[in-house]
């Protein structure tokens, strides 16, 4: 008989609801899709057994008090909670939760946080010297409070040994699917993703944002209009000289203004936009790589490969095999 994967999810007042229920649903569907063979046993543990109010106002029921969990933990999963301040959200770190995580972690095969739960893991000393991610809105707080943690605010999730950290809210589903893939392989994880009607199971290295969302609105309207033009004309000449001419600026001045307004150089921005468009075509069509390179303005399959390696750490073919949603 398969050995059960005992998944213990921490619950505490004002924890994000999806951080708790999202992974639980992934593990439940894995059991169903595997005909019971996945053997996930999910238990919620809180400061006390009984109802716990989440940030959504919906109450969940803790099966166990922290003191009752014991040492039989395969996967320890820690969600997060935030307090809203005038200057934005601040991750809440409850001392009692930290102490329980610190005491329980040595018994677990792996530990994972979702969203701002990374702050709890950091306070428990579990992220020291490790690369980790969290919700983009509290990444600066995590880096400031824990300088020994290599905070990367961009990925969907990060694995560092037996410790996993996930990005904001819905990324808990991607992280849970990755845990299923580690335990039972890609086929089961993708079967669960299909049942969840998820657009795709994103790689850990993928950005938390698409290119348009990842860049704030520019103060200059002409730069925002240029960004729209880039998105709508990826197969055009988008070299720095061509874009500078379109803006009626010298190349040097244009590059400086674009960097100031968007936080990235024009060439890097164009490459990001083209890779994102290529990703969508790989996910949803059976177009050959040459046509995708032409449609997105990448130019050649070789250049498309280089861009994917640089931006996503994989090849277009490998990306398509994992994430294609078209039949």
Secondary structure as GFF3:
##gff-version 3
##sequence-region A 1 327
A	DSSP	beta_strand	5	10	.	.	.	ID=ss1
A	DSSP	alpha_helix	17	33	.	.	.	ID=ss2
A	DSSP	beta_strand	40	46	.	.	.	ID=ss3
A	DSSP	beta_strand	50	53	.	.	.	ID=ss4
A	DSSP	beta_strand	59	62	.	.	.	ID=ss5
A	DSSP	beta_strand	64	65	.	.	.	ID=ss6
A	DSSP	three_ten_helix	66	68	.	.	.	ID=ss7
A	DSSP	beta_strand	75	78	.	.	.	ID=ss8
A	DSSP	beta_strand	82	85	.	.	.	ID=ss9
A	DSSP	beta_strand	88	91	.	.	.	ID=ss10
A	DSSP	alpha_helix	95	105	.	.	.	ID=ss11
A	DSSP	beta_strand	110	113	.	.	.	ID=ss12
A	DSSP	three_ten_helix	115	117	.	.	.	ID=ss13
A	DSSP	alpha_helix	118	123	.	.	.	ID=ss14
A	DSSP	beta_strand	131	132	.	.	.	ID=ss15
A	DSSP	three_ten_helix	136	138	.	.	.	ID=ss16
A	DSSP	alpha_helix	139	145	.	.	.	ID=ss17
A	DSSP	beta_strand	150	151	.	.	.	ID=ss18
A	DSSP	beta_strand	157	160	.	.	.	ID=ss19
A	DSSP	beta_strand	163	166	.	.	.	ID=ss20
A	DSSP	alpha_helix	171	184	.	.	.	ID=ss21
A	DSSP	alpha_helix	186	195	.	.	.	ID=ss22
A	DSSP	alpha_helix	211	214	.	.	.	ID=ss23
A	DSSP	alpha_helix	221	232	.	.	.	ID=ss24
A	DSSP	alpha_helix	240	247	.	.	.	ID=ss25
A	DSSP	alpha_helix	251	262	.	.	.	ID=ss26
A	DSSP	alpha_helix	266	284	.	.	.	ID=ss27
A	DSSP	alpha_helix	289	295	.	.	.	ID=ss28
A	DSSP	alpha_helix	301	312	.	.	.	ID=ss29
A	DSSP	alpha_helix	316	323	.	.	.	ID=ss30
###
